[in-house]
Amino acid sequence: MSTFDIYFIAGLTVLFTLSYSVGIHMNRRVLRRTWRRLSGAIRPLCGRKVGFRNFGSSGFKVWCRPKSKSLSKLEIGVFLLSREIILYYLYAKARGKRDRLVILSSLKERPRMKLDIVSRRMVDKVRVGRGAKLLKVKGLPSDLIAASTKPKEARDALKNPEVLGELRKILPIFRSLSLSMEEPHLELLCDLDENLLGEALKLVDALGEAVLKAPRGGRQHP
């Protein structure tokens, strides 16, 4: 092995070590900022009694029994891209991947419908699940596609001014929302934006309440 080869390998080793350290530092900085914002946003719903699980520099998860008229359980997950591997990180960003916010919740009553909302930037072709129909809801952003097994009930819930208001606020980061009859009943998937954490939580709480208040039709089977 030549002297050049030795220096080249040593240089690559130093470069990868430095990029790994910088990537971990970047992720931890994002997590600290996110936790500061999130801890303030969840306090009105959860108080100070929250569970916490740390995933190192990759993210974290918190959960609680919320003080809510509609929600019985709430779980918030924050998952970051791997900035430690700079080539993967750049590739993932180029493919449209982002840091993620996932909110799971269970309602105090079992929903009697299924509802799916997805951003048009997430799908190439609209596919509607079995028994579901596409919805047209006045005020719902045109960037979103909604479908439900109970169109009337779903429209009544989505027309709620608070639901529409919070949905518009998080539209830049919104990916999908799913309501089902199995726990967790409600799942919200967004790109992570520390400035919109409160709005995402308000949307889940408001939609849960609107779903439970919506007039109910006949019995819906799973």
TILOMI-868130 format. One record per residue (C-alpha): x, y, z negated; residue in three letters. Coordinates in Angstrom, 1 decimal. Layout:
// residues N
<<X, Y, Z>, "ALA">
...
This chain:
// residues 222
<<0.0, 0.0, 0.0>, "MET">
<<1.4, 3.4, 1.0>, "SER">
<<1.8, 6.4, -1.2>, "THR">
<<-1.0, 8.1, 0.8>, "PHE">
<<-3.4, 5.2, 0.1>, "ASP">
<<-2.7, 5.4, -3.6>, "ILE">
<<-3.3, 9.1, -3.7>, "TYR">
<<-6.4, 8.7, -1.5>, "PHE">
<<-7.9, 6.1, -3.8>, "ILE">
<<-7.0, 8.1, -6.9>, "ALA">
<<-8.6, 11.2, -5.4>, "GLY">
<<-11.8, 9.3, -4.6>, "LEU">
<<-11.9, 7.9, -8.2>, "THR">
<<-11.6, 11.4, -9.7>, "VAL">
<<-14.2, 12.8, -7.3>, "LEU">
<<-16.8, 10.1, -8.1>, "PHE">
<<-16.1, 10.4, -11.8>, "THR">
<<-16.5, 14.1, -11.7>, "LEU">
<<-19.7, 13.9, -9.6>, "SER">
<<-21.2, 11.3, -12.0>, "TYR">
<<-20.5, 13.5, -15.0>, "SER">
<<-21.9, 16.6, -13.3>, "VAL">
<<-25.0, 14.6, -12.2>, "GLY">
<<-25.7, 13.5, -15.8>, "ILE">
<<-25.2, 17.0, -17.1>, "HIS">
<<-27.7, 18.3, -14.4>, "MET">
<<-30.3, 15.7, -15.3>, "ASN">
<<-30.0, 16.4, -19.1>, "ARG">
<<-30.3, 20.1, -18.5>, "ARG">
<<-33.5, 19.5, -16.5>, "VAL">
<<-34.8, 17.2, -19.3>, "LEU">
<<-34.1, 19.8, -22.0>, "ARG">
<<-36.0, 22.5, -20.1>, "ARG">
<<-38.9, 20.2, -19.3>, "THR">
<<-39.2, 19.0, -22.9>, "TRP">
<<-39.2, 22.6, -24.2>, "ARG">
<<-42.1, 23.4, -21.9>, "ARG">
<<-43.9, 20.1, -22.4>, "LEU">
<<-43.7, 20.2, -26.2>, "SER">
<<-45.6, 23.5, -26.2>, "GLY">
<<-48.1, 22.4, -23.5>, "ALA">
<<-49.1, 19.2, -25.4>, "ILE">
<<-49.4, 20.7, -28.8>, "ARG">
<<-53.0, 21.9, -28.3>, "PRO">
<<-54.0, 18.4, -27.2>, "LEU">
<<-51.8, 16.2, -29.4>, "CYS">
<<-50.7, 18.3, -32.4>, "GLY">
<<-47.4, 17.1, -33.7>, "ARG">
<<-48.1, 13.4, -33.8>, "LYS">
<<-46.6, 12.1, -30.6>, "VAL">
<<-44.7, 9.0, -29.6>, "GLY">
<<-41.5, 9.4, -27.7>, "PHE">
<<-39.3, 7.1, -25.6>, "ARG">
<<-36.0, 8.2, -24.1>, "ASN">
<<-34.7, 6.8, -20.8>, "PHE">
<<-31.3, 8.5, -21.1>, "GLY">
<<-30.6, 10.9, -18.3>, "SER">
<<-33.3, 9.4, -16.1>, "SER">
<<-36.4, 10.7, -18.0>, "GLY">
<<-38.6, 10.2, -21.0>, "PHE">
<<-42.2, 9.3, -21.9>, "LYS">
<<-44.5, 10.7, -24.6>, "VAL">
<<-47.9, 9.6, -25.8>, "TRP">
<<-50.6, 10.5, -28.3>, "CYS">
<<-54.2, 10.2, -29.3>, "ARG">
<<-55.4, 13.6, -28.0>, "PRO">
<<-57.8, 16.0, -29.7>, "LYS">
<<-60.1, 16.0, -26.7>, "SER">
<<-63.8, 15.8, -26.0>, "LYS">
<<-63.1, 13.3, -23.2>, "SER">
<<-59.7, 11.6, -23.6>, "LEU">
<<-58.9, 8.8, -26.0>, "SER">
<<-55.3, 8.2, -24.9>, "LYS">
<<-52.7, 10.3, -23.2>, "LEU">
<<-49.3, 9.4, -21.8>, "GLU">
<<-46.9, 11.7, -20.0>, "ILE">
<<-43.9, 10.3, -18.1>, "GLY">
<<-41.0, 12.4, -16.6>, "VAL">
<<-38.8, 10.6, -14.2>, "PHE">
<<-35.8, 12.2, -12.5>, "LEU">
<<-33.8, 11.3, -9.4>, "LEU">
<<-30.4, 10.0, -9.9>, "SER">
<<-28.1, 13.0, -9.6>, "ARG">
<<-25.2, 11.0, -10.8>, "GLU">
<<-24.8, 9.4, -7.3>, "ILE">
<<-24.6, 12.5, -5.2>, "ILE">
<<-25.0, 10.8, -1.8>, "LEU">
<<-28.1, 8.9, -3.0>, "TYR">
<<-29.5, 12.2, -4.4>, "TYR">
<<-29.0, 14.1, -1.2>, "LEU">
<<-30.5, 11.2, 0.8>, "TYR">
<<-33.5, 10.9, -1.5>, "ALA">
<<-34.1, 14.7, -1.3>, "LYS">
<<-33.9, 14.5, 2.5>, "ALA">
<<-36.5, 11.7, 2.5>, "ARG">
<<-38.9, 13.9, 0.5>, "GLY">
<<-38.4, 12.3, -2.9>, "LYS">
<<-38.6, 14.5, -5.9>, "ARG">
<<-38.5, 14.3, -9.7>, "ASP">
<<-41.8, 13.0, -10.9>, "ARG">
<<-44.5, 13.8, -13.4>, "LEU">
<<-46.9, 11.0, -14.2>, "VAL">
<<-49.9, 11.5, -16.5>, "ILE">
<<-52.0, 8.5, -17.6>, "LEU">
<<-55.1, 8.8, -19.7>, "SER">
<<-58.1, 6.8, -20.9>, "SER">
<<-61.5, 8.3, -21.3>, "LEU">
<<-63.7, 7.9, -24.3>, "LYS">
<<-66.3, 6.2, -22.1>, "GLU">
<<-65.6, 3.8, -19.3>, "ARG">
<<-66.1, 5.7, -15.9>, "PRO">
<<-68.8, 4.2, -13.7>, "ARG">
<<-67.1, 5.1, -10.4>, "MET">
<<-63.8, 5.1, -8.6>, "LYS">
<<-62.3, 8.4, -7.3>, "LEU">
<<-59.1, 8.9, -5.3>, "ASP">
<<-57.6, 12.2, -4.3>, "ILE">
<<-54.5, 12.4, -2.2>, "VAL">
<<-52.4, 15.2, -0.7>, "SER">
<<-52.4, 15.1, 3.1>, "ARG">
<<-48.6, 15.4, 3.0>, "ARG">
<<-48.5, 12.0, 1.4>, "MET">
<<-50.4, 10.1, 4.0>, "VAL">
<<-50.1, 9.5, 7.8>, "ASP">
<<-53.5, 8.0, 8.1>, "LYS">
<<-56.6, 8.3, 5.9>, "VAL">
<<-57.6, 4.9, 4.5>, "ARG">
<<-60.7, 4.6, 2.3>, "VAL">
<<-61.0, 1.8, -0.2>, "GLY">
<<-63.8, -0.8, -0.2>, "ARG">
<<-67.2, 0.7, -1.1>, "GLY">
<<-65.8, 4.3, -1.1>, "ALA">
<<-66.8, 7.2, 1.0>, "LYS">
<<-65.0, 10.3, 2.0>, "LEU">
<<-66.1, 13.4, 0.1>, "LEU">
<<-66.8, 17.0, 1.2>, "LYS">
<<-66.6, 19.3, -1.8>, "VAL">
<<-67.1, 23.0, -1.5>, "LYS">
<<-64.0, 24.7, -2.9>, "GLY">
<<-61.7, 21.6, -2.7>, "LEU">
<<-58.5, 22.6, -1.0>, "PRO">
<<-58.3, 21.4, 2.6>, "SER">
<<-54.9, 19.9, 1.9>, "ASP">
<<-56.6, 17.2, -0.2>, "LEU">
<<-58.5, 14.1, 0.8>, "ILE">
<<-61.0, 12.7, -1.7>, "ALA">
<<-63.0, 9.5, -1.6>, "ALA">
<<-65.3, 7.8, -4.2>, "SER">
<<-67.6, 4.9, -4.7>, "THR">
<<-70.1, 7.3, -6.2>, "LYS">
<<-70.1, 10.4, -3.9>, "PRO">
<<-72.7, 12.4, -5.8>, "LYS">
<<-71.2, 11.9, -9.2>, "GLU">
<<-67.7, 12.6, -7.9>, "ALA">
<<-68.9, 15.8, -6.1>, "ARG">
<<-70.6, 17.0, -9.3>, "ASP">
<<-67.3, 16.4, -11.3>, "ALA">
<<-65.1, 18.0, -8.7>, "LEU">
<<-67.3, 21.1, -8.3>, "LYS">
<<-66.5, 22.0, -11.9>, "ASN">
<<-64.9, 25.5, -11.8>, "PRO">
<<-62.2, 24.5, -14.3>, "GLU">
<<-61.3, 21.4, -12.4>, "VAL">
<<-61.1, 23.2, -9.1>, "LEU">
<<-59.1, 26.1, -10.7>, "GLY">
<<-56.5, 23.8, -12.2>, "GLU">
<<-56.3, 21.7, -9.1>, "LEU">
<<-55.5, 24.8, -7.0>, "ARG">
<<-52.8, 25.8, -9.4>, "LYS">
<<-50.9, 22.5, -9.1>, "ILE">
<<-51.5, 22.1, -5.4>, "LEU">
<<-47.8, 22.7, -4.5>, "PRO">
<<-46.8, 19.7, -6.6>, "ILE">
<<-49.9, 17.5, -6.4>, "PHE">
<<-49.4, 14.1, -4.8>, "ARG">
<<-52.3, 11.9, -5.9>, "SER">
<<-55.0, 11.4, -8.6>, "LEU">
<<-56.9, 8.2, -9.2>, "SER">
<<-59.9, 7.5, -11.4>, "LEU">
<<-60.8, 3.8, -12.0>, "SER">
<<-62.9, 1.7, -14.3>, "MET">
<<-59.9, 0.0, -15.8>, "GLU">
<<-57.5, 1.5, -18.4>, "GLU">
<<-55.8, 3.7, -18.0>, "PRO">
<<-58.8, 5.3, -16.3>, "HIS">
<<-57.0, 8.4, -14.9>, "LEU">
<<-53.6, 8.6, -13.2>, "GLU">
<<-52.1, 11.9, -12.0>, "LEU">
<<-48.9, 11.9, -9.9>, "LEU">
<<-47.1, 15.1, -9.2>, "CYS">
<<-43.7, 16.4, -8.3>, "ASP">
<<-42.0, 17.8, -11.5>, "LEU">
<<-42.3, 21.5, -12.0>, "ASP">
<<-41.7, 22.6, -15.6>, "GLU">
<<-43.8, 25.7, -15.0>, "ASN">
<<-46.9, 23.8, -14.2>, "LEU">
<<-46.9, 21.1, -16.9>, "LEU">
<<-49.7, 22.9, -18.9>, "GLY">
<<-51.9, 23.2, -15.8>, "GLU">
<<-51.5, 19.5, -15.0>, "ALA">
<<-52.6, 18.5, -18.5>, "LEU">
<<-55.5, 20.9, -18.3>, "LYS">
<<-56.6, 19.3, -15.1>, "LEU">
<<-56.6, 15.8, -16.6>, "VAL">
<<-58.6, 17.0, -19.6>, "ASP">
<<-61.1, 19.1, -17.6>, "ALA">
<<-61.7, 16.3, -15.0>, "LEU">
<<-62.2, 13.7, -17.8>, "GLY">
<<-64.8, 15.9, -19.4>, "GLU">
<<-66.5, 16.7, -16.0>, "ALA">
<<-66.6, 13.0, -15.1>, "VAL">
<<-68.3, 12.1, -18.4>, "LEU">
<<-70.8, 15.0, -18.0>, "LYS">
<<-71.6, 14.2, -14.4>, "ALA">
<<-75.2, 12.9, -13.9>, "PRO">
<<-75.1, 9.2, -13.5>, "ARG">
<<-76.9, 7.1, -10.9>, "GLY">
<<-77.4, 3.3, -10.8>, "GLY">
<<-75.0, 0.8, -12.3>, "ARG">
<<-71.6, 0.5, -10.6>, "GLN">
<<-69.9, -2.9, -10.7>, "HIS">
<<-66.1, -3.2, -10.5>, "PRO">
